[in-house]
Amino acid sequence: MNTASWVGVGALLVAALSGTLFMILYTIRTRWWEEEHRAHLGFFTLALTLIFWVYVFRSFFEPGVFAWIRAVLFGLISVCMVWRLTLLIRSPRKTTRN
């Protein structure tokens, strides 16, 4: 592996570990699944963290299996992004003062 590949793997590890730690602490400190905005943050973080871990360990998956896992996780991210858009559209508008 070249230097850029090692840097990329290192960045993936940092992202995966920090996402995992965030979800552990978030679950200990809050009941995030009970409120819509917190739930969105939890699920979005979980989806990204899973993607990071899958890419860290991608060499252990058969190419076809990896493609399906990636497709499912990208689908999860897509659902989270539509959810995020829905939260924004439903949020009250702030009025501007002249």
Biopython code that builds the backbone (N, CA, C, O; Angstrom):
import numpy as np
from Bio.PDB.StructureBuilder import StructureBuilder

atoms = [
    (1, "MET", "N", (0.845, -1.186, 0.000)),
    (1, "MET", "CA", (0.000, 0.000, 0.000)),
    (1, "MET", "C", (0.881, 1.237, 0.000)),
    (1, "MET", "O", (1.938, 1.263, 0.631)),
    (2, "ASN", "N", (0.438, 2.248, -0.707)),
    (2, "ASN", "CA", (1.199, 3.490, -0.744)),
    (2, "ASN", "C", (0.798, 4.394, 0.430)),
    (2, "ASN", "O", (-0.111, 4.073, 1.197)),
    (3, "THR", "N", (1.488, 5.514, 0.549)),
    (3, "THR", "CA", (1.271, 6.423, 1.678)),
    (3, "THR", "C", (-0.161, 6.953, 1.702)),
    (3, "THR", "O", (-0.775, 7.025, 2.767)),
    (4, "ALA", "N", (-0.688, 7.318, 0.557)),
    (4, "ALA", "CA", (-2.051, 7.855, 0.511)),
    (4, "ALA", "C", (-3.064, 6.816, 0.998)),
    (4, "ALA", "O", (-4.034, 7.167, 1.669)),
    (5, "SER", "N", (-2.847, 5.558, 0.670)),
    (5, "SER", "CA", (-3.745, 4.495, 1.136)),
    (5, "SER", "C", (-3.682, 4.340, 2.651)),
    (5, "SER", "O", (-4.712, 4.173, 3.304)),
    (6, "TRP", "N", (-2.478, 4.394, 3.209)),
    (6, "TRP", "CA", (-2.333, 4.297, 4.665)),
    (6, "TRP", "C", (-2.992, 5.482, 5.367)),
    (6, "TRP", "O", (-3.632, 5.316, 6.406)),
    (7, "VAL", "N", (-2.835, 6.671, 4.801)),
    (7, "VAL", "CA", (-3.473, 7.862, 5.381)),
    (7, "VAL", "C", (-4.993, 7.702, 5.328)),
    (7, "VAL", "O", (-5.690, 8.031, 6.288)),
    (8, "GLY", "N", (-5.502, 7.196, 4.205)),
    (8, "GLY", "CA", (-6.942, 6.976, 4.078)),
    (8, "GLY", "C", (-7.469, 5.968, 5.073)),
    (8, "GLY", "O", (-8.518, 6.185, 5.679)),
    (9, "VAL", "N", (-6.757, 4.869, 5.251)),
    (9, "VAL", "CA", (-7.169, 3.857, 6.232)),
    (9, "VAL", "C", (-7.119, 4.440, 7.643)),
    (9, "VAL", "O", (-8.004, 4.179, 8.459)),
    (10, "GLY", "N", (-6.094, 5.220, 7.924)),
    (10, "GLY", "CA", (-6.000, 5.866, 9.236)),
    (10, "GLY", "C", (-7.172, 6.807, 9.481)),
    (10, "GLY", "O", (-7.739, 6.831, 10.573)),
    (11, "ALA", "N", (-7.531, 7.579, 8.467)),
    (11, "ALA", "CA", (-8.670, 8.490, 8.599)),
    (11, "ALA", "C", (-9.968, 7.704, 8.799)),
    (11, "ALA", "O", (-10.809, 8.096, 9.608)),
    (12, "LEU", "N", (-10.134, 6.603, 8.071)),
    (12, "LEU", "CA", (-11.319, 5.760, 8.259)),
    (12, "LEU", "C", (-11.379, 5.199, 9.679)),
    (12, "LEU", "O", (-12.445, 5.168, 10.294)),
    (13, "LEU", "N", (-10.237, 4.759, 10.193)),
    (13, "LEU", "CA", (-10.202, 4.233, 11.565)),
    (13, "LEU", "C", (-10.584, 5.298, 12.588)),
    (13, "LEU", "O", (-11.362, 5.032, 13.505)),
    (14, "VAL", "N", (-10.041, 6.495, 12.433)),
    (14, "VAL", "CA", (-10.384, 7.588, 13.352)),
    (14, "VAL", "C", (-11.881, 7.880, 13.274)),
    (14, "VAL", "O", (-12.537, 8.043, 14.302)),
    (15, "ALA", "N", (-12.424, 7.948, 12.053)),
    (15, "ALA", "CA", (-13.855, 8.225, 11.876)),
    (15, "ALA", "C", (-14.708, 7.103, 12.480)),
    (15, "ALA", "O", (-15.691, 7.369, 13.171)),
    (16, "ALA", "N", (-14.329, 5.861, 12.216)),
    (16, "ALA", "CA", (-15.104, 4.724, 12.732)),
    (16, "ALA", "C", (-15.052, 4.658, 14.260)),
    (16, "ALA", "O", (-16.074, 4.442, 14.910)),
    (17, "LEU", "N", (-13.878, 4.842, 14.820)),
    (17, "LEU", "CA", (-13.739, 4.795, 16.282)),
    (17, "LEU", "C", (-14.460, 5.956, 16.953)),
    (17, "LEU", "O", (-15.137, 5.766, 17.964)),
    (18, "SER", "N", (-14.320, 7.165, 16.395)),
    (18, "SER", "CA", (-14.984, 8.320, 17.017)),
    (18, "SER", "C", (-16.500, 8.217, 16.862)),
    (18, "SER", "O", (-17.235, 8.605, 17.771)),
    (19, "GLY", "N", (-16.979, 7.706, 15.737)),
    (19, "GLY", "CA", (-18.414, 7.499, 15.571)),
    (19, "GLY", "C", (-18.949, 6.465, 16.545)),
    (19, "GLY", "O", (-20.031, 6.635, 17.107)),
    (20, "THR", "N", (-18.199, 5.401, 16.745)),
    (20, "THR", "CA", (-18.591, 4.367, 17.706)),
    (20, "THR", "C", (-18.633, 4.924, 19.124)),
    (20, "THR", "O", (-19.595, 4.696, 19.856)),
    (21, "LEU", "N", (-17.600, 5.644, 19.505)),
    (21, "LEU", "CA", (-17.557, 6.245, 20.839)),
    (21, "LEU", "C", (-18.687, 7.254, 21.017)),
    (21, "LEU", "O", (-19.319, 7.303, 22.073)),
    (22, "PHE", "N", (-18.946, 8.069, 19.975)),
    (22, "PHE", "CA", (-20.048, 9.026, 20.049)),
    (22, "PHE", "C", (-21.369, 8.313, 20.315)),
    (22, "PHE", "O", (-22.137, 8.734, 21.181)),
    (23, "MET", "N", (-21.643, 7.229, 19.573)),
    (23, "MET", "CA", (-22.914, 6.525, 19.741)),
    (23, "MET", "C", (-23.021, 5.883, 21.126)),
    (23, "MET", "O", (-24.101, 5.858, 21.717)),
    (24, "ILE", "N", (-21.913, 5.368, 21.639)),
    (24, "ILE", "CA", (-21.938, 4.789, 22.995)),
    (24, "ILE", "C", (-22.265, 5.871, 24.016)),
    (24, "ILE", "O", (-23.142, 5.685, 24.859)),
    (25, "LEU", "N", (-21.563, 6.999, 23.945)),
    (25, "LEU", "CA", (-21.799, 8.090, 24.905)),
    (25, "LEU", "C", (-23.172, 8.724, 24.719)),
    (25, "LEU", "O", (-23.842, 9.055, 25.698)),
    (26, "TYR", "N", (-23.592, 8.892, 23.476)),
    (26, "TYR", "CA", (-24.909, 9.471, 23.180)),
    (26, "TYR", "C", (-26.012, 8.597, 23.760)),
    (26, "TYR", "O", (-26.999, 9.110, 24.286)),
    (27, "THR", "N", (-25.850, 7.294, 23.667)),
    (27, "THR", "CA", (-26.841, 6.368, 24.203)),
    (27, "THR", "C", (-26.838, 6.366, 25.730)),
    (27, "THR", "O", (-27.895, 6.257, 26.351)),
    (28, "ILE", "N", (-25.668, 6.485, 26.333)),
    (28, "ILE", "CA", (-25.569, 6.528, 27.791)),
    (28, "ILE", "C", (-26.154, 7.830, 28.342)),
    (28, "ILE", "O", (-26.839, 7.830, 29.365)),
    (29, "ARG", "N", (-25.875, 8.939, 27.652)),
    (29, "ARG", "CA", (-26.237, 10.252, 28.184)),
    (29, "ARG", "C", (-27.637, 10.728, 27.828)),
    (29, "ARG", "O", (-28.205, 11.540, 28.558)),
    (30, "THR", "N", (-28.206, 10.251, 26.736)),
    (30, "THR", "CA", (-29.528, 10.730, 26.316)),
    (30, "THR", "C", (-30.398, 9.567, 25.873)),
    (30, "THR", "O", (-29.906, 8.481, 25.564)),
    (31, "ARG", "N", (-31.674, 9.811, 25.849)),
    (31, "ARG", "CA", (-32.629, 8.860, 25.270)),
    (31, "ARG", "C", (-32.930, 9.375, 23.867)),
    (31, "ARG", "O", (-34.039, 9.831, 23.589)),
    (32, "TRP", "N", (-31.946, 9.298, 22.996)),
    (32, "TRP", "CA", (-31.993, 9.954, 21.694)),
    (32, "TRP", "C", (-33.088, 9.424, 20.785)),
    (32, "TRP", "O", (-33.530, 10.139, 19.885)),
    (33, "TRP", "N", (-33.525, 8.226, 20.985)),
    (33, "TRP", "CA", (-34.531, 7.610, 20.125)),
    (33, "TRP", "C", (-35.938, 8.131, 20.407)),
    (33, "TRP", "O", (-36.871, 7.808, 19.672)),
    (34, "GLU", "N", (-36.106, 8.939, 21.468)),
    (34, "GLU", "CA", (-37.430, 9.425, 21.844)),
    (34, "GLU", "C", (-37.789, 10.789, 21.252)),
    (34, "GLU", "O", (-38.942, 11.208, 21.341)),
    (35, "GLU", "N", (-36.849, 11.468, 20.666)),
    (35, "GLU", "CA", (-37.113, 12.788, 20.095)),
    (35, "GLU", "C", (-36.597, 12.799, 18.661)),
    (35, "GLU", "O", (-35.499, 12.313, 18.388)),
    (36, "GLU", "N", (-37.390, 13.353, 17.746)),
    (36, "GLU", "CA", (-37.129, 13.215, 16.319)),
    (36, "GLU", "C", (-35.770, 13.759, 15.871)),
    (36, "GLU", "O", (-35.068, 13.097, 15.105)),
    (37, "HIS", "N", (-35.394, 14.935, 16.329)),
    (37, "HIS", "CA", (-34.109, 15.507, 15.907)),
    (37, "HIS", "C", (-32.927, 14.723, 16.475)),
    (37, "HIS", "O", (-31.925, 14.508, 15.792)),
    (38, "ARG", "N", (-33.056, 14.306, 17.715)),
    (38, "ARG", "CA", (-31.999, 13.479, 18.317)),
    (38, "ARG", "C", (-31.920, 12.115, 17.642)),
    (38, "ARG", "O", (-30.831, 11.582, 17.429)),
    (39, "ALA", "N", (-33.079, 11.556, 17.307)),
    (39, "ALA", "CA", (-33.105, 10.258, 16.625)),
    (39, "ALA", "C", (-32.425, 10.371, 15.262)),
    (39, "ALA", "O", (-31.683, 9.478, 14.853)),
    (40, "HIS", "N", (-32.680, 11.465, 14.573)),
    (40, "HIS", "CA", (-32.033, 11.657, 13.270)),
    (40, "HIS", "C", (-30.515, 11.685, 13.439)),
    (40, "HIS", "O", (-29.792, 11.024, 12.695)),
    (41, "LEU", "N", (-30.038, 12.446, 14.411)),
    (41, "LEU", "CA", (-28.597, 12.511, 14.655)),
    (41, "LEU", "C", (-28.037, 11.129, 14.977)),
    (41, "LEU", "O", (-26.973, 10.759, 14.480)),
    (42, "GLY", "N", (-28.742, 10.370, 15.798)),
    (42, "GLY", "CA", (-28.281, 9.034, 16.157)),
    (42, "GLY", "C", (-28.230, 8.093, 14.963)),
    (42, "GLY", "O", (-27.223, 7.419, 14.745)),
    (43, "PHE", "N", (-29.307, 8.043, 14.188)),
    (43, "PHE", "CA", (-29.338, 7.136, 13.042)),
    (43, "PHE", "C", (-28.357, 7.547, 11.953)),
    (43, "PHE", "O", (-27.728, 6.691, 11.331)),
    (44, "PHE", "N", (-28.219, 8.848, 11.717)),
    (44, "PHE", "CA", (-27.282, 9.314, 10.694)),
    (44, "PHE", "C", (-25.848, 8.981, 11.108)),
    (44, "PHE", "O", (-25.054, 8.512, 10.293)),
    (45, "THR", "N", (-25.526, 9.227, 12.370)),
    (45, "THR", "CA", (-24.190, 8.894, 12.872)),
    (45, "THR", "C", (-23.943, 7.391, 12.802)),
    (45, "THR", "O", (-22.858, 6.954, 12.418)),
    (46, "LEU", "N", (-24.936, 6.611, 13.167)),
    (46, "LEU", "CA", (-24.812, 5.158, 13.108)),
    (46, "LEU", "C", (-24.569, 4.682, 11.671)),
    (46, "LEU", "O", (-23.707, 3.836, 11.433)),
    (47, "ALA", "N", (-25.325, 5.222, 10.725)),
    (47, "ALA", "CA", (-25.167, 4.822, 9.325)),
    (47, "ALA", "C", (-23.771, 5.171, 8.803)),
    (47, "ALA", "O", (-23.123, 4.342, 8.163)),
    (48, "LEU", "N", (-23.311, 6.388, 9.073)),
    (48, "LEU", "CA", (-21.963, 6.772, 8.638)),
    (48, "LEU", "C", (-20.898, 5.905, 9.290)),
    (48, "LEU", "O", (-19.948, 5.477, 8.635)),
    (49, "THR", "N", (-21.059, 5.648, 10.581)),
    (49, "THR", "CA", (-20.077, 4.835, 11.305)),
    (49, "THR", "C", (-20.014, 3.422, 10.741)),
    (49, "THR", "O", (-18.929, 2.859, 10.596)),
    (50, "LEU", "N", (-21.161, 2.851, 10.423)),
    (50, "LEU", "CA", (-21.170, 1.517, 9.810)),
    (50, "LEU", "C", (-20.460, 1.516, 8.460)),
    (50, "LEU", "O", (-19.722, 0.583, 8.141)),
    (51, "ILE", "N", (-20.683, 2.555, 7.675)),
    (51, "ILE", "CA", (-19.991, 2.654, 6.387)),
    (51, "ILE", "C", (-18.479, 2.732, 6.603)),
    (51, "ILE", "O", (-17.716, 2.076, 5.894)),
    (52, "PHE", "N", (-18.049, 3.525, 7.572)),
    (52, "PHE", "CA", (-16.610, 3.633, 7.845)),
    (52, "PHE", "C", (-16.037, 2.268, 8.225)),
    (52, "PHE", "O", (-14.981, 1.880, 7.727)),
    (53, "TRP", "N", (-16.730, 1.536, 9.107)),
    (53, "TRP", "CA", (-16.232, 0.218, 9.521)),
    (53, "TRP", "C", (-16.197, -0.761, 8.349)),
    (53, "TRP", "O", (-15.255, -1.543, 8.216)),
    (54, "VAL", "N", (-17.216, -0.719, 7.508)),
    (54, "VAL", "CA", (-17.240, -1.619, 6.343)),
    (54, "VAL", "C", (-16.047, -1.335, 5.438)),
    (54, "VAL", "O", (-15.423, -2.263, 4.923)),
    (55, "TYR", "N", (-15.728, -0.069, 5.244)),
    (55, "TYR", "CA", (-14.577, 0.252, 4.397)),
    (55, "TYR", "C", (-13.248, -0.101, 5.064)),
    (55, "TYR", "O", (-12.288, -0.443, 4.373)),
    (56, "VAL", "N", (-13.176, -0.026, 6.385)),
    (56, "VAL", "CA", (-11.960, -0.458, 7.081)),
    (56, "VAL", "C", (-11.719, -1.946, 6.833)),
    (56, "VAL", "O", (-10.584, -2.372, 6.618)),
    (57, "PHE", "N", (-12.799, -2.734, 6.865)),
    (57, "PHE", "CA", (-12.676, -4.187, 6.735)),
    (57, "PHE", "C", (-13.063, -4.715, 5.358)),
    (57, "PHE", "O", (-13.332, -5.908, 5.214)),
    (58, "ARG", "N", (-13.098, -3.863, 4.356)),
    (58, "ARG", "CA", (-13.586, -4.282, 3.039)),
    (58, "ARG", "C", (-12.770, -5.412, 2.422)),
    (58, "ARG", "O", (-13.313, -6.189, 1.637)),
    (59, "SER", "N", (-11.509, -5.528, 2.746)),
    (59, "SER", "CA", (-10.692, -6.594, 2.157)),
    (59, "SER", "C", (-11.112, -7.982, 2.655)),
    (59, "SER", "O", (-10.728, -8.989, 2.061)),
    (60, "PHE", "N", (-11.897, -8.046, 3.742)),
    (60, "PHE", "CA", (-12.355, -9.326, 4.264)),
    (60, "PHE", "C", (-13.666, -9.792, 3.624)),
    (60, "PHE", "O", (-14.099, -10.921, 3.854)),
    (61, "PHE", "N", (-14.297, -8.931, 2.827)),
    (61, "PHE", "CA", (-15.554, -9.274, 2.172)),
    (61, "PHE", "C", (-15.305, -9.700, 0.738)),
    (61, "PHE", "O", (-14.410, -9.181, 0.071)),
    (62, "GLU", "N", (-16.089, -10.634, 0.277)),
    (62, "GLU", "CA", (-16.094, -10.961, -1.147)),
    (62, "GLU", "C", (-16.652, -9.747, -1.892)),
    (62, "GLU", "O", (-17.514, -9.051, -1.356)),
    (63, "PRO", "N", (-16.187, -9.476, -3.106)),
    (63, "PRO", "CA", (-16.659, -8.283, -3.832)),
    (63, "PRO", "C", (-18.177, -8.185, -3.953)),
    (63, "PRO", "O", (-18.737, -7.101, -3.789)),
    (64, "GLY", "N", (-18.851, -9.297, -4.237)),
    (64, "GLY", "CA", (-20.306, -9.254, -4.362)),
    (64, "GLY", "C", (-20.999, -8.946, -3.044)),
    (64, "GLY", "O", (-21.975, -8.197, -3.004)),
    (65, "VAL", "N", (-20.486, -9.529, -1.969)),
    (65, "VAL", "CA", (-21.047, -9.274, -0.637)),
    (65, "VAL", "C", (-20.814, -7.814, -0.251)),
    (65, "VAL", "O", (-21.712, -7.147, 0.263)),
    (66, "PHE", "N", (-19.609, -7.331, -0.502)),
    (66, "PHE", "CA", (-19.297, -5.938, -0.184)),
    (66, "PHE", "C", (-20.225, -4.994, -0.944)),
    (66, "PHE", "O", (-20.698, -4.009, -0.377)),
    (67, "ALA", "N", (-20.491, -5.278, -2.209)),
    (67, "ALA", "CA", (-21.361, -4.417, -3.019)),
    (67, "ALA", "C", (-22.767, -4.349, -2.413)),
    (67, "ALA", "O", (-23.371, -3.277, -2.382)),
    (68, "TRP", "N", (-23.293, -5.479, -1.932)),
    (68, "TRP", "CA", (-24.629, -5.477, -1.326)),
    (68, "TRP", "C", (-24.640, -4.743, 0.010)),
    (68, "TRP", "O", (-25.570, -3.986, 0.290)),
    (69, "ILE", "N", (-23.630, -4.955, 0.829)),
    (69, "ILE", "CA", (-23.549, -4.247, 2.113)),
    (69, "ILE", "C", (-23.473, -2.744, 1.863)),
    (69, "ILE", "O", (-24.161, -1.962, 2.518)),
    (70, "ARG", "N", (-22.636, -2.352, 0.918)),
    (70, "ARG", "CA", (-22.497, -0.931, 0.582)),
    (70, "ARG", "C", (-23.815, -0.368, 0.068)),
    (70, "ARG", "O", (-24.193, 0.742, 0.442)),
    (71, "ALA", "N", (-24.520, -1.109, -0.780)),
    (71, "ALA", "CA", (-25.799, -0.639, -1.320)),
    (71, "ALA", "C", (-26.823, -0.423, -0.208)),
    (71, "ALA", "O", (-27.542, 0.576, -0.203)),
    (72, "VAL", "N", (-26.885, -1.364, 0.733)),
    (72, "VAL", "CA", (-27.831, -1.227, 1.853)),
    (72, "VAL", "C", (-27.476, -0.015, 2.706)),
    (72, "VAL", "O", (-28.359, 0.757, 3.080)),
    (73, "LEU", "N", (-26.201, 0.160, 3.014)),
    (73, "LEU", "CA", (-25.791, 1.290, 3.854)),
    (73, "LEU", "C", (-25.983, 2.627, 3.148)),
    (73, "LEU", "O", (-26.380, 3.604, 3.782)),
    (74, "PHE", "N", (-25.710, 2.686, 1.853)),
    (74, "PHE", "CA", (-25.964, 3.915, 1.111)),
    (74, "PHE", "C", (-27.471, 4.194, 1.051)),
    (74, "PHE", "O", (-27.891, 5.350, 1.073)),
    (75, "GLY", "N", (-28.269, 3.145, 0.976)),
    (75, "GLY", "CA", (-29.718, 3.329, 1.044)),
    (75, "GLY", "C", (-30.141, 3.913, 2.378)),
    (75, "GLY", "O", (-31.019, 4.774, 2.432)),
    (76, "LEU", "N", (-29.518, 3.449, 3.457)),
    (76, "LEU", "CA", (-29.797, 3.987, 4.788)),
    (76, "LEU", "C", (-29.421, 5.467, 4.867)),
    (76, "LEU", "O", (-30.163, 6.269, 5.436)),
    (77, "ILE", "N", (-28.292, 5.821, 4.306)),
    (77, "ILE", "CA", (-27.888, 7.231, 4.276)),
    (77, "ILE", "C", (-28.897, 8.052, 3.478)),
    (77, "ILE", "O", (-29.233, 9.170, 3.870)),
    (78, "SER", "N", (-29.380, 7.512, 2.367)),
    (78, "SER", "CA", (-30.379, 8.219, 1.555)),
    (78, "SER", "C", (-31.655, 8.476, 2.357)),
    (78, "SER", "O", (-32.223, 9.567, 2.294)),
    (79, "VAL", "N", (-32.099, 7.478, 3.103)),
    (79, "VAL", "CA", (-33.284, 7.648, 3.948)),
    (79, "VAL", "C", (-33.033, 8.737, 4.980)),
    (79, "VAL", "O", (-33.902, 9.576, 5.218)),
    (80, "CYS", "N", (-31.861, 8.734, 5.592)),
    (80, "CYS", "CA", (-31.529, 9.757, 6.593)),
    (80, "CYS", "C", (-31.491, 11.152, 5.980)),
    (80, "CYS", "O", (-31.904, 12.117, 6.623)),
    (81, "MET", "N", (-31.006, 11.271, 4.757)),
    (81, "MET", "CA", (-30.950, 12.590, 4.117)),
    (81, "MET", "C", (-32.353, 13.095, 3.777)),
    (81, "MET", "O", (-32.628, 14.286, 3.922)),
    (82, "VAL", "N", (-33.239, 12.211, 3.330)),
    (82, "VAL", "CA", (-34.630, 12.616, 3.080)),
    (82, "VAL", "C", (-35.296, 12.996, 4.398)),
    (82, "VAL", "O", (-36.060, 13.960, 4.453)),
    (83, "TRP", "N", (-35.012, 12.251, 5.449)),
    (83, "TRP", "CA", (-35.530, 12.560, 6.778)),
    (83, "TRP", "C", (-35.050, 13.949, 7.209)),
    (83, "TRP", "O", (-35.829, 14.743, 7.735)),
    (84, "ARG", "N", (-33.771, 14.235, 6.985)),
    (84, "ARG", "CA", (-33.204, 15.542, 7.331)),
    (84, "ARG", "C", (-33.926, 16.651, 6.580)),
    (84, "ARG", "O", (-34.258, 17.684, 7.162)),
    (85, "LEU", "N", (-34.170, 16.442, 5.294)),
    (85, "LEU", "CA", (-34.883, 17.428, 4.485)),
    (85, "LEU", "C", (-36.297, 17.635, 5.021)),
    (85, "LEU", "O", (-36.773, 18.768, 5.089)),
    (86, "THR", "N", (-36.968, 16.555, 5.401)),
    (86, "THR", "CA", (-38.313, 16.647, 5.968)),
    (86, "THR", "C", (-38.305, 17.444, 7.272)),
    (86, "THR", "O", (-39.190, 18.269, 7.499)),
    (87, "LEU", "N", (-37.325, 17.207, 8.116)),
    (87, "LEU", "CA", (-37.213, 17.971, 9.365)),
    (87, "LEU", "C", (-37.048, 19.458, 9.084)),
    (87, "LEU", "O", (-37.639, 20.295, 9.766)),
    (88, "LEU", "N", (-36.252, 19.780, 8.091)),
    (88, "LEU", "CA", (-36.029, 21.184, 7.742)),
    (88, "LEU", "C", (-37.302, 21.827, 7.206)),
    (88, "LEU", "O", (-37.654, 22.939, 7.602)),
    (89, "ILE", "N", (-37.987, 21.136, 6.313)),
    (89, "ILE", "CA", (-39.209, 21.697, 5.722)),
    (89, "ILE", "C", (-40.289, 21.892, 6.781)),
    (89, "ILE", "O", (-41.029, 22.875, 6.729)),
    (90, "ARG", "N", (-40.391, 20.988, 7.726)),
    (90, "ARG", "CA", (-41.413, 21.082, 8.769)),
    (90, "ARG", "C", (-41.060, 22.047, 9.889)),
    (90, "ARG", "O", (-41.929, 22.408, 10.683)),
    (91, "SER", "N", (-39.811, 22.471, 9.971)),
    (91, "SER", "CA", (-39.420, 23.373, 11.060)),
    (91, "SER", "C", (-39.986, 24.761, 10.813)),
    (91, "SER", "O", (-40.130, 25.191, 9.669)),
    (92, "PRO", "N", (-40.308, 25.459, 11.904)),
    (92, "PRO", "CA", (-40.871, 26.816, 11.730)),
    (92, "PRO", "C", (-39.831, 27.761, 11.139)),
    (92, "PRO", "O", (-38.639, 27.682, 11.434)),
    (93, "ARG", "N", (-40.329, 28.653, 10.298)),
    (93, "ARG", "CA", (-39.437, 29.650, 9.681)),
    (93, "ARG", "C", (-39.156, 30.775, 10.658)),
    (93, "ARG", "O", (-40.026, 31.173, 11.432)),
    (94, "LYS", "N", (-37.956, 31.273, 10.615)),
    (94, "LYS", "CA", (-37.618, 32.450, 11.392)),
    (94, "LYS", "C", (-37.889, 33.667, 10.513)),
    (94, "LYS", "O", (-37.532, 33.690, 9.335)),
    (95, "THR", "N", (-38.509, 34.649, 11.088)),
    (95, "THR", "CA", (-38.770, 35.864, 10.315)),
    (95, "THR", "C", (-37.586, 36.801, 10.445)),
    (95, "THR", "O", (-36.912, 36.841, 11.474)),
    (96, "THR", "N", (-37.349, 37.544, 9.395)),
    (96, "THR", "CA", (-36.237, 38.515, 9.423)),
    (96, "THR", "C", (-36.795, 39.886, 9.767)),
    (96, "THR", "O", (-37.924, 40.227, 9.416)),
    (97, "ARG", "N", (-35.990, 40.647, 10.449)),
    (97, "ARG", "CA", (-36.380, 42.016, 10.814)),
    (97, "ARG", "C", (-35.724, 42.986, 9.847)),
    (97, "ARG", "O", (-34.566, 42.818, 9.464)),
    (98, "ASN", "N", (-36.473, 43.987, 9.465)),
    (98, "ASN", "CA", (-35.915, 45.025, 8.569)),
    (98, "ASN", "C", (-35.320, 46.155, 9.344)),
    (98, "ASN", "O", (-34.810, 47.108, 8.754)),
]
sb = StructureBuilder()
sb.init_structure("model")
sb.init_model(0)
sb.init_chain("A")
sb.init_seg("    ")
for serial, (resi, resn, name, xyz) in enumerate(atoms, 1):
    if name == "N":
        sb.init_residue(resn, " ", resi, " ")
    sb.init_atom(name, np.array(xyz, "f"), 0.0, 1.0, " ", f" {name:<3s}", serial, name[0])
structure = sb.get_structure()
